[in-house]
Amino acid sequence: MKKIIIAIDGFSSCGKSTMAKDLAREIGYIYIDSGAMYRAVTLYCIEQGLFDEAGNIDEETLKAHMNDIHISFQLNPETQRPVTYLNGVNVEDRIRSLEVSSHVSPVAALGFVREALVKQQQEMGKEKGIVMDGRDIGTAVFPEAELKIFVTASAEIRAQRRYDELKAKGQEASFEDILRNVEERDRIDQSRAVSPLRKADDAILLDNSYLTIAEQKEWLKTQFEKATHATC
């Protein structure tokens, strides 16, 4: 069967990554977490002190350092899930913190950051057979993707999911803070000048507010089967 590119875009905390990872594992494709790449750059900025007290980024320094930021993914043999590495160091847990979540949208809005990471992502997809999720995969990274999904859910439901995820990891969390973060990220993602978050014209809309994970998996598998049969 001919391999295709699957692009899953949507709002933050919609469960895109979980959906994409599960699908990739089930169909034998490579999963690429584009959001983790932007989070890794954000973590680099935090660790290098590139944010001032007001949350502004030292853009010139970051631009000069982009060639020193190397992001890769390695499969965890126990979980069979990809783990994010920043310059050879496992940062999977650290990039999921609320601190990184609160700073990632301004970093992802920078044109030179997006340009650098989009080039890396397009290189990863040359052989097809990949599932990638993010904000602009179907519109900017792989506009020719054979299957495009756009995922949405209410801000309150997305905040609750994020809250539950952090609490399950033993991290302190405030639902109100997370909700504000989700709403602010939505605003920034949709209004940024470079590759704003939007549904591609040929993307299939999925509102998963009240779907179980099992129902999502079944729906996504059906869309994959339709797309692959259409390319045969």
HELIX and SHEET records of a PDB file:
HELIX    1   1 LYS A   16  ILE A   27  1                                  12    
HELIX    2   2 SER A   34  GLU A   47  1                                  14    
HELIX    3   3 GLU A   59  HIS A   65  1                                   7    
HELIX    4   4 MET A   66  ASP A   68  5                                   3    
HELIX    5   5 ARG A   94  ARG A   96  5                                   3    
HELIX    6   6 LEU A   98  ALA A  108  1                                  11    
HELIX    7   7 GLY A  111  MET A  124  1                                  14    
HELIX    8   8 ILE A  137  VAL A  141  3                                   5    
HELIX    9   9 ALA A  155  ALA A  168  1                                  14    
HELIX   10  10 PHE A  175  SER A  191  1                                  17    
HELIX   11  11 ILE A  213  THR A  231  1                                  19    
SHEET    1   A 5 ILE A  30  ASP A  33  0                                        
SHEET    2   A 5 ILE A 130  GLY A 134  1                                        
SHEET    3   A 5 ILE A   5  GLY A  10  1                                        
SHEET    4   A 5 LEU A 147  THR A 152  1                                        
SHEET    5   A 5 ILE A 204  ASP A 207  1                                        
SHEET    1   B 3 ILE A  71  ASN A  76  0                                        
SHEET    2   B 3 ARG A  81  LEU A  86 -1                                        
SHEET    3   B 3 VAL A  89  ASN A  90 -1                                        
END                                                                             
